[in-house]
């Protein structure tokens, strides 16, 4: 079960106002996807300071649309996720679930995550 979802705005890491943590997170994601070219999704712990609303307990699920273009959602699960890298299918399913349920919520339907 997911307790909270936070949309992470899309912008260039070099944009004015980007924190050091935001720049670091984007750099680490870029390097990870470069090292894993067969992957399009990833789940990782949020980096302290990456997003004002996020805490150390939050995770980030990422979809790489194409090299250099990534969409991120921060979320707080009701319990810690297993250690290690989540398989592609798990990360993709979580990303899709968050997006679909956020869309339902925006349409006035109940939010039912995981």
N, C-alpha and C positions, 0 to 999 in steps of 0.2 A: 504494500500500500504506500502511496505517496502522500505526504502531508501538505506539501507546498510546492508550487512551480513558479519560477521566476524567468521571464523572458530576458535574454541578454541582448541588448541592442547591437545591431550590425553597424560597424563603422571601422574606419582604418585605425590600426594601432597607433599611427602617428598623428591622429587627430588631436587638436588641442583638448586638454582635460583628461586624456587617457592616463590612468594611474600606472605606476610601474608594474603593479600586479597584473593589470589588464594587458599591458604590452607583453609581459612575460608569458601569460597564459596563451596568448595568440601565437607567440613565437614557439612555445613548446608544442602546441597543437600542430602548427605548420611542420615542425621537424618530425613529429610523430607520424603524420600522414605521409611525409616524404619517405620515411623509413618503412612504412607499411602501405605501399601503393595499391595493394589489393583490397584495402579497407575503405569504407565510406562512412562508417559510424564508429564512435568511441564513447565510453563512459569513463570519467575520471573524477577524482576529488576536486572540489573547487579550491582555487588558490586563495589564500588569505588576502583580502583586499581586492579581489577580482571584481566583485560586485558588492555594492554597499549593503544590500539586503541579505546576502549569503553569509552563512556561518561555516565554521570548520566541519560541521556535520553534513553540509550540502555536497552534492555531486553535480557534475555537468555532463549532459549527453550532447554529442556533437554529430552533425551530419555534414560531410564534405560534399557539396554539390558539384564542384569541380575544383581542381587544384587552385588554392588561394581563396576560395569562396566557401565559407563554413557558416552554419547556423547552429547556435548554442541555446540550450535551455538548462537552467540550474533547477535542481529539485532536491527536496529533503525527504528521503525515505523514512518509514516509521522504524526501521532498524538498519544497521550498517549492511552494505552489500558485501559479498564475498571478496576477499583480497584477490589481486591479480587482474589481468585484462579480461573483460567480458568478450565472449565470442561476437563476431559480426552480427549474427542473427538475433542475439539477445539485445545488443545495442540498437540495432535497427528497429526491433519490435518496441522497445521502450520509447525511442524517439517518436515513432509513428503513433503510439498510444497517447503520449503527451500532446502531440499536435492535434490528433482527432478529438481528444477530450477537451482541450482548450477551445477548439472550434465549436463543440457542442455547448460549452459553457457560455461562449460569446453569443450563441443563438438562443440563450435562455433555457437550455436544457441542463439537467443535473450534471455535475462534474463527477465522473466515476473513474478514477485512475487506479489501474492495476487492482 
